[in-house]
Amino acid sequence: MASAPIDVRSELHELIDTIQNQSVLQAVYTLLAAQRQATLPPVVLGGEEAAAVAEGIRQLDAGQGIPHEQVMADIWAKYGR
Protein backbone atom coordinates (compact mmCIF):
# COMPACT_ATOMS: atom_id res chain seq x y z
CA MET A 1 0.00 0.00 0.00
CA ALA A 2 1.34 3.45 -0.94
CA SER A 3 2.00 5.87 1.88
CA ALA A 4 -0.06 9.01 2.18
CA PRO A 5 1.54 12.18 0.83
CA ILE A 6 3.15 14.30 3.50
CA ASP A 7 2.76 18.00 4.01
CA VAL A 8 6.40 18.89 3.37
CA ARG A 9 6.10 22.39 4.78
CA SER A 10 4.63 21.15 8.07
CA GLU A 11 7.17 18.33 8.31
CA LEU A 12 9.99 20.78 7.70
CA HIS A 13 8.72 23.09 10.44
CA GLU A 14 8.55 20.16 12.85
CA LEU A 15 12.05 19.00 11.95
CA ILE A 16 13.51 22.47 12.38
CA ASP A 17 11.82 22.81 15.77
CA THR A 18 13.66 19.70 16.98
CA ILE A 19 17.15 20.90 15.99
CA GLN A 20 19.20 22.09 18.95
CA ASN A 21 22.57 22.53 17.23
CA GLN A 22 22.99 26.23 16.32
CA SER A 23 25.46 25.43 13.55
CA VAL A 24 22.93 23.17 11.86
CA LEU A 25 20.21 25.81 12.25
CA GLN A 26 22.52 28.44 10.73
CA ALA A 27 23.31 26.15 7.79
CA VAL A 28 19.60 25.51 7.15
CA TYR A 29 18.87 29.23 7.41
CA THR A 30 21.68 30.09 4.98
CA LEU A 31 20.45 27.51 2.48
CA LEU A 32 16.83 28.65 2.64
CA ALA A 33 17.74 32.35 2.52
CA ALA A 34 19.90 31.80 -0.55
CA GLN A 35 17.06 29.91 -2.23
CA ARG A 36 14.65 32.75 -1.54
CA GLN A 37 17.03 35.26 -3.11
CA ALA A 38 17.94 33.09 -6.10
CA THR A 39 16.71 34.80 -9.24
CA LEU A 40 19.05 33.50 -11.91
CA PRO A 41 18.04 30.49 -13.96
CA PRO A 42 20.34 27.48 -13.88
CA VAL A 43 23.26 27.61 -16.27
CA VAL A 44 23.21 25.07 -19.08
CA LEU A 45 26.61 24.37 -20.55
CA GLY A 46 27.04 24.24 -24.30
CA GLY A 47 28.88 21.47 -26.13
CA GLU A 48 32.41 22.90 -25.85
CA GLU A 49 31.92 23.96 -22.23
CA ALA A 50 30.46 20.62 -21.23
CA ALA A 51 33.34 18.84 -22.98
CA ALA A 52 35.88 21.02 -21.15
CA VAL A 53 34.27 20.25 -17.78
CA ALA A 54 34.19 16.54 -18.61
CA GLU A 55 37.89 16.68 -19.56
CA GLY A 56 38.71 18.42 -16.29
CA ILE A 57 36.86 15.76 -14.33
CA ARG A 58 38.69 13.05 -16.28
CA GLN A 59 42.02 14.70 -15.44
CA LEU A 60 41.11 14.90 -11.75
CA ASP A 61 40.05 11.26 -11.74
CA ALA A 62 43.44 10.41 -13.31
CA GLY A 63 45.24 12.28 -10.50
CA GLN A 64 46.32 15.13 -12.77
CA GLY A 65 44.81 17.93 -10.69
CA ILE A 66 46.84 20.88 -9.45
CA PRO A 67 46.74 21.48 -5.67
CA HIS A 68 45.10 24.74 -4.56
CA GLU A 69 48.32 25.86 -2.89
CA GLN A 70 50.21 25.54 -6.19
CA VAL A 71 47.54 27.45 -8.12
CA MET A 72 47.63 30.26 -5.56
CA ALA A 73 51.45 30.37 -5.58
CA ASP A 74 51.39 30.65 -9.39
CA ILE A 75 48.82 33.46 -9.24
CA TRP A 76 50.81 35.37 -6.60
CA ALA A 77 54.01 34.92 -8.63
CA LYS A 78 52.34 36.19 -11.79
CA TYR A 79 50.23 39.04 -10.37
CA GLY A 80 51.82 39.79 -6.99
CA ARG A 81 50.10 40.11 -3.68
C-alpha distances in whole Angstrom, upper triangle without the diagonal:
4,6,9,12,15,19,20,24,23,21,24,27,25,25,29,30,29,31,35,36,39,38,35,35,38,36,33,36,37,34,33,37,38,35,36,39,38,40,40,38,37,40,39,42,44,44,47,46,42,45,47,44,42,46,46,43,44,47,45,43,47,48,50,49,52,52,52,55,57,55,57,60,61,60,62,65,65,64,66,64
4,7,9,12,15,17,20,20,18,21,24,23,23,26,28,27,29,33,34,36,36,32,32,35,33,30,32,34,31,30,33,34,31,32,36,34,36,37,34,33,36,36,38,40,41,44,43,39,42,44,41,40,43,43,40,41,45,43,41,44,46,48,47,49,49,49,52,54,53,54,57,58,57,59,62,62,61,62,61
4,6,9,12,14,17,17,15,18,20,19,19,23,24,24,26,29,31,33,33,29,29,32,30,27,29,31,28,27,31,32,29,30,33,33,34,35,33,32,35,35,38,41,42,45,42,40,42,44,40,40,43,43,40,42,44,42,41,44,45,48,46,49,48,47,51,53,51,52,56,56,55,58,60,60,60,61,59
4,6,10,12,15,14,13,16,19,18,18,22,23,23,25,29,30,32,32,29,28,31,30,26,28,30,28,26,29,30,27,28,32,31,33,34,32,32,35,35,38,41,42,45,43,40,43,45,41,41,44,44,41,43,46,44,43,46,47,49,48,50,49,48,51,54,52,53,56,57,56,58,61,61,60,61,59
4,7,9,12,12,11,14,16,16,17,20,21,22,23,27,29,30,30,26,26,28,27,23,25,27,24,23,26,27,24,25,28,27,29,30,29,28,32,32,35,38,40,42,40,37,40,42,39,38,42,41,39,41,44,42,41,44,45,47,45,47,47,46,49,51,49,50,54,54,53,55,58,58,57,58,56
4,6,9,8,7,10,13,12,13,16,17,18,20,24,25,26,27,23,22,25,24,20,22,24,22,20,23,25,22,22,26,26,28,29,28,28,31,32,35,38,40,42,40,37,40,42,38,38,42,41,38,41,43,41,40,44,44,46,44,46,45,44,47,49,48,48,52,53,51,53,56,56,55,56,54
4,6,5,6,9,10,11,12,14,16,17,19,23,24,25,26,22,21,23,22,19,20,22,20,18,21,22,20,20,23,24,26,28,27,27,30,32,35,38,40,42,40,38,41,42,38,39,42,41,39,42,44,42,41,45,45,47,45,46,45,44,47,49,47,47,51,52,50,52,55,55,54,55,53
4,6,5,6,9,10,10,12,14,15,17,20,22,22,23,19,18,20,19,15,17,19,17,14,18,19,16,17,21,21,23,25,24,24,27,29,32,35,37,39,36,34,38,38,35,36,39,38,35,38,40,38,38,41,42,43,41,42,41,40,43,45,44,44,47,48,47,48,52,51,50,51,49
4,5,5,6,9,10,11,12,15,16,19,21,21,21,18,16,18,18,14,15,17,15,13,15,18,15,15,19,19,22,24,24,24,28,29,33,36,38,40,37,36,39,40,36,37,40,39,37,40,42,39,39,43,43,44,42,43,42,40,43,46,44,44,47,48,46,48,51,51,50,50,48
4,5,5,6,9,10,11,13,15,18,20,21,22,19,17,19,19,16,16,19,18,15,18,21,18,18,22,23,25,28,27,28,31,33,36,39,42,44,41,39,42,43,39,40,43,42,40,43,45,42,42,46,46,47,44,46,44,43,45,48,46,46,50,51,49,50,54,54,52,53,51
4,5,5,6,9,10,11,13,16,18,19,20,17,16,19,18,14,16,19,17,15,18,21,19,19,23,23,26,28,28,27,31,32,35,39,41,43,40,38,41,41,38,38,42,40,37,40,42,40,39,43,43,45,42,44,42,41,43,46,45,44,48,49,48,49,53,53,51,52,50
4,5,5,6,9,10,11,15,16,17,17,14,12,15,14,11,12,15,13,12,15,17,15,16,19,20,23,25,25,25,28,30,33,36,39,40,37,35,39,39,35,36,39,38,35,38,40,37,37,41,41,42,39,41,39,37,40,43,41,41,45,46,44,46,49,49,48,48,46
4,5,5,6,9,10,14,15,16,17,14,12,15,15,12,12,16,15,13,15,18,17,16,20,21,24,27,27,27,31,33,36,39,42,43,40,38,42,42,38,39,42,40,38,41,43,40,40,44,43,45,42,43,41,39,42,45,43,43,46,48,46,47,51,51,49,49,47
4,5,5,7,9,12,15,16,18,15,13,16,17,14,15,18,17,16,18,21,20,20,24,25,28,30,30,30,33,35,38,42,44,46,42,41,44,44,40,41,44,42,39,43,44,41,41,45,44,46,43,44,42,41,43,46,45,44,48,49,48,49,52,53,51,51,49
4,5,5,7,10,12,14,15,12,11,14,14,11,13,16,15,14,17,20,19,19,23,24,27,29,29,28,32,34,36,40,42,43,40,38,41,41,37,38,41,39,36,39,41,38,37,41,41,42,40,41,39,37,40,43,42,41,45,46,45,46,49,50,49,49,46
4,5,5,9,10,11,12,9,7,11,11,9,10,13,13,12,15,17,17,17,20,22,25,27,28,28,31,33,35,39,41,43,39,38,41,40,37,38,41,38,36,39,41,37,38,41,40,42,39,40,38,36,38,41,40,39,43,44,43,44,47,48,46,46,44
4,6,8,11,12,14,12,10,13,14,12,13,16,17,15,17,20,20,20,23,25,28,31,31,31,34,37,39,43,45,46,43,41,44,44,40,41,44,42,40,43,44,41,41,45,44,45,43,43,41,39,41,44,43,42,46,48,46,47,50,51,49,49,46
4,6,9,11,14,11,10,14,15,13,14,18,18,17,20,22,22,23,26,27,30,32,33,33,36,38,40,44,46,47,43,42,45,44,40,41,44,42,39,42,43,40,40,43,43,44,42,42,40,38,40,44,43,42,45,47,46,47,50,51,50,49,47
4,6,8,10,7,7,11,12,10,12,15,15,15,18,20,20,21,24,25,29,31,31,31,34,36,38,42,44,45,41,40,42,42,38,39,41,39,37,40,41,37,37,41,40,41,39,39,37,35,37,40,39,38,42,44,42,43,46,47,46,46,43
4,6,9,8,8,11,13,12,14,16,17,18,19,22,23,24,26,27,31,33,34,33,36,38,40,44,46,47,43,42,44,43,40,41,43,40,38,41,42,38,39,42,41,42,39,40,37,35,37,40,40,38,41,44,42,43,46,47,46,45,42
4,6,5,6,9,10,11,12,14,16,17,18,20,22,23,25,26,30,31,33,32,34,36,38,42,44,44,41,39,42,41,37,38,40,37,35,38,39,35,36,39,37,39,36,36,33,31,33,36,36,35,38,40,39,39,43,44,42,42,39
4,5,5,6,9,10,10,12,14,15,16,18,20,21,22,24,28,29,31,30,33,35,37,41,43,43,40,39,41,40,36,38,40,37,35,39,39,35,36,39,38,39,36,36,33,30,32,35,35,33,36,39,37,37,41,42,40,39,36
4,5,5,6,9,10,10,12,14,15,16,18,20,21,22,26,27,29,28,30,33,34,38,40,40,36,35,38,36,33,34,36,33,32,35,35,32,32,36,34,35,32,32,29,27,28,32,31,30,33,35,34,34,37,38,37,36,33
4,5,5,6,9,10,11,12,14,15,17,18,20,21,25,26,27,26,28,31,33,36,38,39,35,34,37,36,32,33,35,33,31,34,34,31,31,35,33,35,32,32,30,28,29,33,32,31,34,36,35,36,39,40,39,38,36
4,5,5,6,9,10,11,12,14,15,16,18,20,24,25,27,26,29,31,33,37,40,40,36,35,38,37,34,35,38,35,33,36,37,34,34,38,36,38,35,35,32,30,32,35,34,33,36,38,37,37,41,41,40,40,37
4,5,5,6,9,10,10,12,14,15,16,18,22,23,25,25,27,30,32,36,38,38,35,34,37,35,32,34,36,33,32,35,35,32,33,37,35,36,33,32,30,28,29,33,31,30,33,35,33,34,38,38,36,36,33
4,5,5,6,9,10,11,12,14,16,16,20,21,23,22,24,27,29,32,35,35,31,30,33,32,28,30,32,30,28,31,32,29,30,33,32,33,30,30,27,25,27,30,29,28,31,33,32,32,36,36,35,35,32
4,5,5,6,8,10,11,12,14,15,19,21,22,21,24,26,29,32,35,35,32,31,34,33,29,31,34,31,29,33,34,31,31,35,34,35,32,32,30,28,30,33,32,31,35,36,34,36,39,39,38,38,36
4,5,5,6,8,10,10,12,14,18,20,21,21,24,27,29,33,36,36,33,32,35,34,31,33,35,33,31,35,36,33,34,37,36,37,34,34,32,29,31,34,33,32,35,37,35,35,39,39,37,37,35
4,6,5,6,9,10,11,12,16,17,19,19,21,25,27,30,33,33,30,29,32,31,28,30,32,30,28,32,33,30,31,35,33,34,30,30,29,26,28,31,29,28,32,33,31,32,35,35,34,34,31
4,6,5,6,9,10,11,14,16,17,16,19,22,24,28,30,31,27,27,30,29,26,27,30,28,26,30,31,28,29,33,32,32,29,30,28,26,28,31,29,28,32,33,31,33,36,36,34,35,33
4,5,5,6,9,10,13,15,17,17,20,23,26,29,32,33,29,29,32,31,28,30,33,31,29,33,34,31,32,36,35,36,33,33,32,29,32,35,33,32,36,37,34,36,39,39,37,38,36
4,5,5,6,9,12,15,17,17,20,23,26,30,33,33,30,29,33,32,29,31,34,31,30,34,35,32,34,37,36,37,33,33,32,29,32,34,32,31,35,36,33,34,38,38,36,36,34
4,5,5,6,10,12,14,14,17,20,22,26,29,30,26,26,29,28,25,28,30,28,27,31,32,29,31,34,33,34,30,30,29,26,29,31,29,28,32,33,30,32,35,35,33,34,31
4,5,5,9,11,12,12,16,19,21,25,28,29,26,25,29,28,25,27,30,28,27,31,32,30,31,35,34,34,31,32,31,29,32,34,31,31,35,35,33,34,38,37,35,36,35
4,6,8,11,13,15,18,21,24,27,31,32,28,28,32,31,28,31,34,32,31,34,36,34,35,38,38,38,35,35,34,32,34,37,34,33,37,38,35,37,40,39,37,38,36
4,6,9,12,14,16,20,23,26,29,30,27,27,31,30,27,30,32,30,30,34,35,33,34,38,37,37,34,34,33,30,33,35,32,31,35,35,32,34,37,36,34,35,33
4,6,8,10,13,16,19,22,26,27,23,23,27,26,24,26,29,27,27,31,32,30,32,35,35,34,31,32,31,28,31,33,30,30,34,34,31,33,36,35,33,35,33
4,7,9,12,15,18,21,25,26,23,23,27,26,24,27,30,28,28,32,33,32,33,36,36,36,33,33,33,30,33,35,32,31,35,35,32,34,37,36,34,36,34
4,6,8,12,15,17,21,22,19,20,23,23,21,24,26,25,25,29,30,29,31,34,34,33,30,31,31,28,32,33,29,29,33,33,30,32,35,33,32,34,33
4,6,9,12,15,19,20,17,17,21,21,20,22,25,24,24,27,29,28,29,32,33,32,30,31,31,29,33,33,30,31,34,34,31,34,37,35,34,36,35
4,6,10,13,16,18,15,14,18,18,16,18,21,21,20,23,25,24,26,29,29,29,26,28,28,27,30,31,28,29,32,32,29,32,35,33,32,35,34
4,6,9,13,14,11,11,15,15,13,16,19,18,18,21,23,22,24,27,27,26,24,25,26,25,28,29,26,27,30,29,27,30,33,31,30,32,32
4,7,10,12,9,9,13,13,12,14,17,17,17,20,22,22,23,26,27,26,24,26,27,26,30,30,27,28,32,30,29,32,34,32,32,34,34
4,7,8,6,5,9,10,9,11,14,14,15,17,19,19,21,23,24,23,22,23,25,24,28,28,25,26,30,28,27,30,32,30,30,33,33
4,6,5,6,8,10,11,12,14,15,16,18,20,21,22,24,26,24,23,25,27,27,30,29,26,28,31,29,28,32,33,31,31,34,35
4,6,5,6,9,10,10,12,14,15,16,18,20,21,22,24,23,22,25,27,27,31,29,27,29,32,30,29,32,33,31,32,35,36
4,6,5,6,9,10,10,12,14,15,16,18,20,21,23,21,20,22,25,25,28,27,24,26,29,26,26,29,30,28,29,32,33
4,5,5,6,9,10,11,12,14,15,17,18,20,21,19,18,20,22,22,25,24,21,24,26,24,23,27,28,26,27,30,31
4,5,5,6,9,10,11,12,14,15,16,18,20,19,18,20,23,23,26,25,23,25,28,26,25,29,30,28,29,32,33
4,5,5,6,9,10,10,12,14,15,16,18,17,17,19,22,23,26,25,22,25,28,25,25,29,30,28,29,32,33
4,5,5,6,9,10,10,12,14,15,17,15,14,16,19,19,23,21,19,22,24,22,22,25,26,24,25,28,30
4,5,5,6,9,10,11,12,14,15,14,13,15,17,18,21,20,18,21,23,22,21,25,26,25,26,28,29
4,5,5,6,9,10,10,12,14,14,13,16,19,20,23,22,20,23,26,24,24,28,29,28,29,31,32
4,5,5,6,9,10,10,12,11,11,14,17,18,22,20,18,22,24,22,23,26,27,26,27,30,31
4,5,5,6,9,10,11,9,8,11,14,15,18,17,15,18,20,19,19,23,24,23,24,27,28
4,5,5,6,9,10,10,9,12,14,16,19,18,17,20,22,21,22,25,26,26,27,29,30
4,5,5,6,9,9,10,13,16,18,21,20,19,22,24,23,24,27,28,27,29,31,32
4,5,5,6,5,6,10,13,15,18,16,16,19,21,19,21,24,24,24,26,28,29
4,5,5,5,5,9,11,13,16,15,15,18,20,19,20,23,24,24,26,28,28
4,5,7,8,12,14,16,19,18,18,21,23,23,24,27,28,28,30,31,32
4,6,8,12,14,17,19,18,18,22,23,22,24,27,27,27,30,31,32
4,6,9,10,14,16,15,16,19,20,19,22,24,24,25,27,28,29
4,7,10,13,15,13,13,17,18,17,19,22,22,22,24,26,27
4,6,9,12,10,10,14,15,14,16,19,19,20,22,23,24
4,6,8,7,7,10,11,11,13,15,16,16,18,20,20
4,5,5,7,9,10,11,13,15,16,17,19,19,19
4,5,5,6,9,10,11,12,14,15,16,17,16
4,6,5,6,9,10,11,12,14,15,15,14
4,5,5,6,9,10,10,12,14,14,15
4,5,5,6,9,10,11,12,13,14
4,5,5,6,8,10,10,11,10
4,5,5,6,9,10,10,10
4,6,5,6,9,9,11
4,5,5,6,7,9
4,5,5,5,6
4,6,6,8
4,6,9
4,7
4
